[in-house]
Amino acid sequence: MLCLTRRIGERIVIGDGITVQVLQITGGIVRLGVVAPAGVPVDREEIRKRKNKEPRHGL
């Protein structure tokens, strides 16, 4: 795992099309913005786990 320190407004670039920017830090809460190509799903971990558990009807 890569661990980085970033300040508000600073970005992390992943590959050729994904950018993560620190938008706000309030207490222990960090707000991030993610820019990714339309075909790349971006979810919080708990949402992704829930999606993976749900049956996919019609597929």
PDB file of N, CA, C and O in Angstrom:
ATOM      1  N   MET A   1       0.847  -1.176   0.000  1.00  0.00           N
ATOM      2  CA  MET A   1       0.000   0.000   0.000  1.00  0.00           C
ATOM      3  C   MET A   1       0.890   1.237   0.000  1.00  0.00           C
ATOM      4  O   MET A   1       1.846   1.343   0.769  1.00  0.00           O
ATOM      5  N   LEU A   2       0.553   2.152  -0.871  1.00  0.00           N
ATOM      6  CA  LEU A   2       1.256   3.431  -0.924  1.00  0.00           C
ATOM      7  C   LEU A   2       0.532   4.408  -0.006  1.00  0.00           C
ATOM      8  O   LEU A   2      -0.678   4.593  -0.140  1.00  0.00           O
ATOM      9  N   CYS A   3       1.235   5.026   0.906  1.00  0.00           N
ATOM     10  CA  CYS A   3       0.646   6.022   1.811  1.00  0.00           C
ATOM     11  C   CYS A   3       1.217   7.386   1.464  1.00  0.00           C
ATOM     12  O   CYS A   3       2.434   7.556   1.395  1.00  0.00           O
ATOM     13  N   LEU A   4       0.341   8.355   1.247  1.00  0.00           N
ATOM     14  CA  LEU A   4       0.747   9.692   0.845  1.00  0.00           C
ATOM     15  C   LEU A   4       0.167  10.730   1.776  1.00  0.00           C
ATOM     16  O   LEU A   4      -0.882  10.519   2.384  1.00  0.00           O
ATOM     17  N   THR A   5       0.848  11.842   1.884  1.00  0.00           N
ATOM     18  CA  THR A   5       0.330  12.996   2.609  1.00  0.00           C
ATOM     19  C   THR A   5      -0.021  14.050   1.577  1.00  0.00           C
ATOM     20  O   THR A   5       0.803  14.387   0.727  1.00  0.00           O
ATOM     21  N   ARG A   6      -1.235  14.574   1.643  1.00  0.00           N
ATOM     22  CA  ARG A   6      -1.694  15.603   0.710  1.00  0.00           C
ATOM     23  C   ARG A   6      -2.379  16.700   1.492  1.00  0.00           C
ATOM     24  O   ARG A   6      -2.941  16.453   2.559  1.00  0.00           O
ATOM     25  N   ARG A   7      -2.334  17.896   0.973  1.00  0.00           N
ATOM     26  CA  ARG A   7      -3.036  19.032   1.571  1.00  0.00           C
ATOM     27  C   ARG A   7      -4.236  19.378   0.703  1.00  0.00           C
ATOM     28  O   ARG A   7      -4.362  18.882  -0.416  1.00  0.00           O
ATOM     29  N   ILE A   8      -5.110  20.222   1.216  1.00  0.00           N
ATOM     30  CA  ILE A   8      -6.292  20.635   0.464  1.00  0.00           C
ATOM     31  C   ILE A   8      -5.857  21.198  -0.883  1.00  0.00           C
ATOM     32  O   ILE A   8      -4.947  22.023  -0.969  1.00  0.00           O
ATOM     33  N   GLY A   9      -6.533  20.732  -1.934  1.00  0.00           N
ATOM     34  CA  GLY A   9      -6.246  21.173  -3.289  1.00  0.00           C
ATOM     35  C   GLY A   9      -5.218  20.329  -4.018  1.00  0.00           C
ATOM     36  O   GLY A   9      -5.114  20.413  -5.242  1.00  0.00           O
ATOM     37  N   GLU A  10      -4.453  19.517  -3.298  1.00  0.00           N
ATOM     38  CA  GLU A  10      -3.454  18.672  -3.942  1.00  0.00           C
ATOM     39  C   GLU A  10      -4.110  17.425  -4.503  1.00  0.00           C
ATOM     40  O   GLU A  10      -5.155  16.984  -4.025  1.00  0.00           O
ATOM     41  N   ARG A  11      -3.473  16.858  -5.535  1.00  0.00           N
ATOM     42  CA  ARG A  11      -4.052  15.728  -6.255  1.00  0.00           C
ATOM     43  C   ARG A  11      -3.118  14.523  -6.262  1.00  0.00           C
ATOM     44  O   ARG A  11      -1.910  14.631  -6.053  1.00  0.00           O
ATOM     45  N   ILE A  12      -3.735  13.369  -6.514  1.00  0.00           N
ATOM     46  CA  ILE A  12      -3.030  12.117  -6.769  1.00  0.00           C
ATOM     47  C   ILE A  12      -3.522  11.644  -8.130  1.00  0.00           C
ATOM     48  O   ILE A  12      -4.726  11.653  -8.385  1.00  0.00           O
ATOM     49  N   VAL A  13      -2.618  11.234  -9.002  1.00  0.00           N
ATOM     50  CA  VAL A  13      -2.975  10.756 -10.332  1.00  0.00           C
ATOM     51  C   VAL A  13      -2.723   9.253 -10.387  1.00  0.00           C
ATOM     52  O   VAL A  13      -1.641   8.783 -10.035  1.00  0.00           O
ATOM     53  N   ILE A  14      -3.739   8.499 -10.835  1.00  0.00           N
ATOM     54  CA  ILE A  14      -3.647   7.044 -10.942  1.00  0.00           C
ATOM     55  C   ILE A  14      -3.781   6.680 -12.414  1.00  0.00           C
ATOM     56  O   ILE A  14      -4.809   6.955 -13.034  1.00  0.00           O
ATOM     57  N   GLY A  15      -2.772   6.078 -12.958  1.00  0.00           N
ATOM     58  CA  GLY A  15      -2.804   5.703 -14.371  1.00  0.00           C
ATOM     59  C   GLY A  15      -2.933   6.930 -15.261  1.00  0.00           C
ATOM     60  O   GLY A  15      -2.431   8.007 -14.940  1.00  0.00           O
ATOM     61  N   ASP A  16      -3.620   6.745 -16.396  1.00  0.00           N
ATOM     62  CA  ASP A  16      -3.767   7.828 -17.356  1.00  0.00           C
ATOM     63  C   ASP A  16      -5.071   8.596 -17.227  1.00  0.00           C
ATOM     64  O   ASP A  16      -5.224   9.645 -17.854  1.00  0.00           O
ATOM     65  N   GLY A  17      -6.027   8.100 -16.422  1.00  0.00           N
ATOM     66  CA  GLY A  17      -7.311   8.759 -16.454  1.00  0.00           C
ATOM     67  C   GLY A  17      -8.003   8.984 -15.130  1.00  0.00           C
ATOM     68  O   GLY A  17      -9.158   9.409 -15.118  1.00  0.00           O
ATOM     69  N   ILE A  18      -7.343   8.716 -14.007  1.00  0.00           N
ATOM     70  CA  ILE A  18      -8.010   8.852 -12.714  1.00  0.00           C
ATOM     71  C   ILE A  18      -7.235   9.861 -11.862  1.00  0.00           C
ATOM     72  O   ILE A  18      -6.023   9.745 -11.680  1.00  0.00           O
ATOM     73  N   THR A  19      -7.965  10.851 -11.346  1.00  0.00           N
ATOM     74  CA  THR A  19      -7.377  11.863 -10.476  1.00  0.00           C
ATOM     75  C   THR A  19      -8.190  11.937  -9.192  1.00  0.00           C
ATOM     76  O   THR A  19      -9.420  11.966  -9.228  1.00  0.00           O
ATOM     77  N   VAL A  20      -7.499  11.967  -8.065  1.00  0.00           N
ATOM     78  CA  VAL A  20      -8.133  12.105  -6.755  1.00  0.00           C
ATOM     79  C   VAL A  20      -7.619  13.404  -6.147  1.00  0.00           C
ATOM     80  O   VAL A  20      -6.410  13.620  -6.067  1.00  0.00           O
ATOM     81  N   GLN A  21      -8.537  14.269  -5.719  1.00  0.00           N
ATOM     82  CA  GLN A  21      -8.154  15.558  -5.149  1.00  0.00           C
ATOM     83  C   GLN A  21      -8.715  15.696  -3.747  1.00  0.00           C
ATOM     84  O   GLN A  21      -9.867  15.340  -3.498  1.00  0.00           O
ATOM     85  N   VAL A  22      -7.907  16.211  -2.829  1.00  0.00           N
ATOM     86  CA  VAL A  22      -8.363  16.505  -1.475  1.00  0.00           C
ATOM     87  C   VAL A  22      -9.140  17.824  -1.540  1.00  0.00           C
ATOM     88  O   VAL A  22      -8.577  18.867  -1.872  1.00  0.00           O
ATOM     89  N   LEU A  23     -10.441  17.767  -1.219  1.00  0.00           N
ATOM     90  CA  LEU A  23     -11.298  18.945  -1.301  1.00  0.00           C
ATOM     91  C   LEU A  23     -11.438  19.665   0.027  1.00  0.00           C
ATOM     92  O   LEU A  23     -11.469  20.894   0.075  1.00  0.00           O
ATOM     93  N   GLN A  24     -11.524  18.894   1.110  1.00  0.00           N
ATOM     94  CA  GLN A  24     -11.786  19.505   2.412  1.00  0.00           C
ATOM     95  C   GLN A  24     -11.322  18.559   3.514  1.00  0.00           C
ATOM     96  O   GLN A  24     -11.423  17.339   3.380  1.00  0.00           O
ATOM     97  N   ILE A  25     -10.816  19.123   4.595  1.00  0.00           N
ATOM     98  CA  ILE A  25     -10.459  18.349   5.784  1.00  0.00           C
ATOM     99  C   ILE A  25     -11.095  19.062   6.968  1.00  0.00           C
ATOM    100  O   ILE A  25     -10.796  20.223   7.245  1.00  0.00           O
ATOM    101  N   THR A  26     -11.983  18.345   7.664  1.00  0.00           N
ATOM    102  CA  THR A  26     -12.668  18.909   8.828  1.00  0.00           C
ATOM    103  C   THR A  26     -12.550  17.905   9.966  1.00  0.00           C
ATOM    104  O   THR A  26     -13.164  16.839   9.923  1.00  0.00           O
ATOM    105  N   GLY A  27     -11.772  18.237  10.969  1.00  0.00           N
ATOM    106  CA  GLY A  27     -11.566  17.285  12.054  1.00  0.00           C
ATOM    107  C   GLY A  27     -10.926  16.022  11.502  1.00  0.00           C
ATOM    108  O   GLY A  27      -9.866  16.080  10.879  1.00  0.00           O
ATOM    109  N   GLY A  28     -11.562  14.892  11.728  1.00  0.00           N
ATOM    110  CA  GLY A  28     -11.049  13.622  11.218  1.00  0.00           C
ATOM    111  C   GLY A  28     -11.693  13.190   9.921  1.00  0.00           C
ATOM    112  O   GLY A  28     -11.532  12.040   9.512  1.00  0.00           O
ATOM    113  N   ILE A  29     -12.417  14.076   9.263  1.00  0.00           N
ATOM    114  CA  ILE A  29     -13.117  13.732   8.026  1.00  0.00           C
ATOM    115  C   ILE A  29     -12.425  14.394   6.838  1.00  0.00           C
ATOM    116  O   ILE A  29     -12.156  15.595   6.848  1.00  0.00           O
ATOM    117  N   VAL A  30     -12.142  13.590   5.818  1.00  0.00           N
ATOM    118  CA  VAL A  30     -11.498  14.082   4.599  1.00  0.00           C
ATOM    119  C   VAL A  30     -12.494  13.934   3.455  1.00  0.00           C
ATOM    120  O   VAL A  30     -13.064  12.860   3.262  1.00  0.00           O
ATOM    121  N   ARG A  31     -12.705  14.999   2.701  1.00  0.00           N
ATOM    122  CA  ARG A  31     -13.590  14.953   1.536  1.00  0.00           C
ATOM    123  C   ARG A  31     -12.706  14.902   0.295  1.00  0.00           C
ATOM    124  O   ARG A  31     -11.842  15.755   0.090  1.00  0.00           O
ATOM    125  N   LEU A  32     -12.948  13.865  -0.541  1.00  0.00           N
ATOM    126  CA  LEU A  32     -12.161  13.657  -1.744  1.00  0.00           C
ATOM    127  C   LEU A  32     -13.031  13.842  -2.980  1.00  0.00           C
ATOM    128  O   LEU A  32     -14.227  13.554  -2.953  1.00  0.00           O
ATOM    129  N   GLY A  33     -12.436  14.316  -4.047  1.00  0.00           N
ATOM    130  CA  GLY A  33     -13.086  14.370  -5.347  1.00  0.00           C
ATOM    131  C   GLY A  33     -12.361  13.412  -6.270  1.00  0.00           C
ATOM    132  O   GLY A  33     -11.131  13.357  -6.268  1.00  0.00           O
ATOM    133  N   VAL A  34     -13.119  12.651  -7.066  1.00  0.00           N
ATOM    134  CA  VAL A  34     -12.526  11.673  -7.971  1.00  0.00           C
ATOM    135  C   VAL A  34     -12.990  11.965  -9.387  1.00  0.00           C
ATOM    136  O   VAL A  34     -14.187  12.102  -9.636  1.00  0.00           O
ATOM    137  N   VAL A  35     -12.042  12.061 -10.320  1.00  0.00           N
ATOM    138  CA  VAL A  35     -12.345  12.204 -11.731  1.00  0.00           C
ATOM    139  C   VAL A  35     -11.841  10.940 -12.406  1.00  0.00           C
ATOM    140  O   VAL A  35     -10.662  10.599 -12.304  1.00  0.00           O
ATOM    141  N   ALA A  36     -12.753  10.236 -13.106  1.00  0.00           N
ATOM    142  CA  ALA A  36     -12.388   8.989 -13.776  1.00  0.00           C
ATOM    143  C   ALA A  36     -13.149   8.897 -15.092  1.00  0.00           C
ATOM    144  O   ALA A  36     -14.197   9.525 -15.243  1.00  0.00           O
ATOM    145  N   PRO A  37     -12.636   8.125 -16.046  1.00  0.00           N
ATOM    146  CA  PRO A  37     -13.356   7.929 -17.300  1.00  0.00           C
ATOM    147  C   PRO A  37     -14.746   7.343 -17.043  1.00  0.00           C
ATOM    148  O   PRO A  37     -14.971   6.670 -16.037  1.00  0.00           O
ATOM    149  N   ALA A  38     -15.665   7.604 -17.959  1.00  0.00           N
ATOM    150  CA  ALA A  38     -17.055   7.175 -17.791  1.00  0.00           C
ATOM    151  C   ALA A  38     -17.197   5.672 -17.562  1.00  0.00           C
ATOM    152  O   ALA A  38     -18.114   5.255 -16.854  1.00  0.00           O
ATOM    153  N   GLY A  39     -16.341   4.860 -18.125  1.00  0.00           N
ATOM    154  CA  GLY A  39     -16.460   3.409 -17.989  1.00  0.00           C
ATOM    155  C   GLY A  39     -15.857   2.840 -16.718  1.00  0.00           C
ATOM    156  O   GLY A  39     -15.919   1.630 -16.502  1.00  0.00           O
ATOM    157  N   VAL A  40     -15.274   3.682 -15.868  1.00  0.00           N
ATOM    158  CA  VAL A  40     -14.634   3.214 -14.634  1.00  0.00           C
ATOM    159  C   VAL A  40     -15.570   3.472 -13.462  1.00  0.00           C
ATOM    160  O   VAL A  40     -15.852   4.626 -13.141  1.00  0.00           O
ATOM    161  N   PRO A  41     -16.062   2.396 -12.807  1.00  0.00           N
ATOM    162  CA  PRO A  41     -16.938   2.607 -11.658  1.00  0.00           C
ATOM    163  C   PRO A  41     -16.145   3.153 -10.464  1.00  0.00           C
ATOM    164  O   PRO A  41     -15.030   2.712 -10.188  1.00  0.00           O
ATOM    165  N   VAL A  42     -16.742   4.116  -9.767  1.00  0.00           N
ATOM    166  CA  VAL A  42     -16.127   4.692  -8.562  1.00  0.00           C
ATOM    167  C   VAL A  42     -17.168   4.598  -7.458  1.00  0.00           C
ATOM    168  O   VAL A  42     -18.207   5.254  -7.528  1.00  0.00           O
ATOM    169  N   ASP A  43     -16.898   3.786  -6.440  1.00  0.00           N
ATOM    170  CA  ASP A  43     -17.827   3.568  -5.334  1.00  0.00           C
ATOM    171  C   ASP A  43     -17.081   3.614  -4.010  1.00  0.00           C
ATOM    172  O   ASP A  43     -15.873   3.385  -3.954  1.00  0.00           O
ATOM    173  N   ARG A  44     -17.823   3.916  -2.938  1.00  0.00           N
ATOM    174  CA  ARG A  44     -17.275   3.679  -1.603  1.00  0.00           C
ATOM    175  C   ARG A  44     -17.218   2.164  -1.418  1.00  0.00           C
ATOM    176  O   ARG A  44     -18.001   1.435  -2.028  1.00  0.00           O
ATOM    177  N   GLU A  45     -16.309   1.694  -0.592  1.00  0.00           N
ATOM    178  CA  GLU A  45     -16.113   0.251  -0.419  1.00  0.00           C
ATOM    179  C   GLU A  45     -17.394  -0.462   0.005  1.00  0.00           C
ATOM    180  O   GLU A  45     -17.705  -1.529  -0.524  1.00  0.00           O
ATOM    181  N   GLU A  46     -18.140   0.106   0.948  1.00  0.00           N
ATOM    182  CA  GLU A  46     -19.347  -0.578   1.437  1.00  0.00           C
ATOM    183  C   GLU A  46     -20.421  -0.664   0.351  1.00  0.00           C
ATOM    184  O   GLU A  46     -21.193  -1.623   0.321  1.00  0.00           O
ATOM    185  N   ILE A  47     -20.477   0.321  -0.532  1.00  0.00           N
ATOM    186  CA  ILE A  47     -21.437   0.287  -1.636  1.00  0.00           C
ATOM    187  C   ILE A  47     -21.023  -0.780  -2.638  1.00  0.00           C
ATOM    188  O   ILE A  47     -21.871  -1.525  -3.129  1.00  0.00           O
ATOM    189  N   ARG A  48     -19.739  -0.865  -2.948  1.00  0.00           N
ATOM    190  CA  ARG A  48     -19.251  -1.877  -3.891  1.00  0.00           C
ATOM    191  C   ARG A  48     -19.537  -3.275  -3.375  1.00  0.00           C
ATOM    192  O   ARG A  48     -19.957  -4.143  -4.140  1.00  0.00           O
ATOM    193  N   LYS A  49     -19.312  -3.509  -2.065  1.00  0.00           N
ATOM    194  CA  LYS A  49     -19.601  -4.820  -1.486  1.00  0.00           C
ATOM    195  C   LYS A  49     -21.079  -5.155  -1.606  1.00  0.00           C
ATOM    196  O   LYS A  49     -21.432  -6.287  -1.936  1.00  0.00           O
ATOM    197  N   ARG A  50     -21.948  -4.183  -1.341  1.00  0.00           N
ATOM    198  CA  ARG A  50     -23.391  -4.396  -1.441  1.00  0.00           C
ATOM    199  C   ARG A  50     -23.785  -4.720  -2.887  1.00  0.00           C
ATOM    200  O   ARG A  50     -24.587  -5.624  -3.126  1.00  0.00           O
ATOM    201  N   LYS A  51     -23.227  -3.992  -3.835  1.00  0.00           N
ATOM    202  CA  LYS A  51     -23.525  -4.244  -5.254  1.00  0.00           C
ATOM    203  C   LYS A  51     -23.091  -5.649  -5.657  1.00  0.00           C
ATOM    204  O   LYS A  51     -23.793  -6.329  -6.406  1.00  0.00           O
ATOM    205  N   ASN A  52     -21.948  -6.077  -5.167  1.00  0.00           N
ATOM    206  CA  ASN A  52     -21.446  -7.408  -5.525  1.00  0.00           C
ATOM    207  C   ASN A  52     -22.276  -8.533  -4.918  1.00  0.00           C
ATOM    208  O   ASN A  52     -22.287  -9.641  -5.453  1.00  0.00           O
ATOM    209  N   LYS A  53     -22.969  -8.272  -3.815  1.00  0.00           N
ATOM    210  CA  LYS A  53     -23.814  -9.284  -3.169  1.00  0.00           C
ATOM    211  C   LYS A  53     -25.179  -9.395  -3.833  1.00  0.00           C
ATOM    212  O   LYS A  53     -25.793 -10.461  -3.792  1.00  0.00           O
ATOM    213  N   GLU A  54     -25.668  -8.318  -4.445  1.00  0.00           N
ATOM    214  CA  GLU A  54     -27.002  -8.325  -5.032  1.00  0.00           C
ATOM    215  C   GLU A  54     -27.041  -9.197  -6.277  1.00  0.00           C
ATOM    216  O   GLU A  54     -26.124  -9.158  -7.097  1.00  0.00           O
ATOM    217  N   PRO A  55     -28.112  -9.991  -6.421  1.00  0.00           N
ATOM    218  CA  PRO A  55     -28.253 -10.793  -7.651  1.00  0.00           C
ATOM    219  C   PRO A  55     -28.474  -9.877  -8.852  1.00  0.00           C
ATOM    220  O   PRO A  55     -29.119  -8.834  -8.738  1.00  0.00           O
ATOM    221  N   ARG A  56     -27.942 -10.268  -9.982  1.00  0.00           N
ATOM    222  CA  ARG A  56     -28.062  -9.448 -11.190  1.00  0.00           C
ATOM    223  C   ARG A  56     -29.098 -10.086 -12.109  1.00  0.00           C
ATOM    224  O   ARG A  56     -28.765 -10.942 -12.928  1.00  0.00           O
ATOM    225  N   HIS A  57     -30.329  -9.676 -11.973  1.00  0.00           N
ATOM    226  CA  HIS A  57     -31.414 -10.217 -12.770  1.00  0.00           C
ATOM    227  C   HIS A  57     -31.291  -9.760 -14.213  1.00  0.00           C
ATOM    228  O   HIS A  57     -31.010  -8.593 -14.488  1.00  0.00           O
ATOM    229  N   GLY A  58     -31.506 -10.695 -15.133  1.00  0.00           N
ATOM    230  CA  GLY A  58     -31.505 -10.338 -16.542  1.00  0.00           C
ATOM    231  C   GLY A  58     -30.141 -10.302 -17.175  1.00  0.00           C
ATOM    232  O   GLY A  58     -30.014  -9.929 -18.341  1.00  0.00           O
ATOM    233  N   LEU A  59     -29.109 -10.683 -16.434  1.00  0.00           N
ATOM    234  CA  LEU A  59     -27.764 -10.674 -17.034  1.00  0.00           C
ATOM    235  C   LEU A  59     -27.324 -12.071 -17.381  1.00  0.00           C
ATOM    236  O   LEU A  59     -26.222 -12.262 -17.894  1.00  0.00           O
TER     237      LEU A  59
END
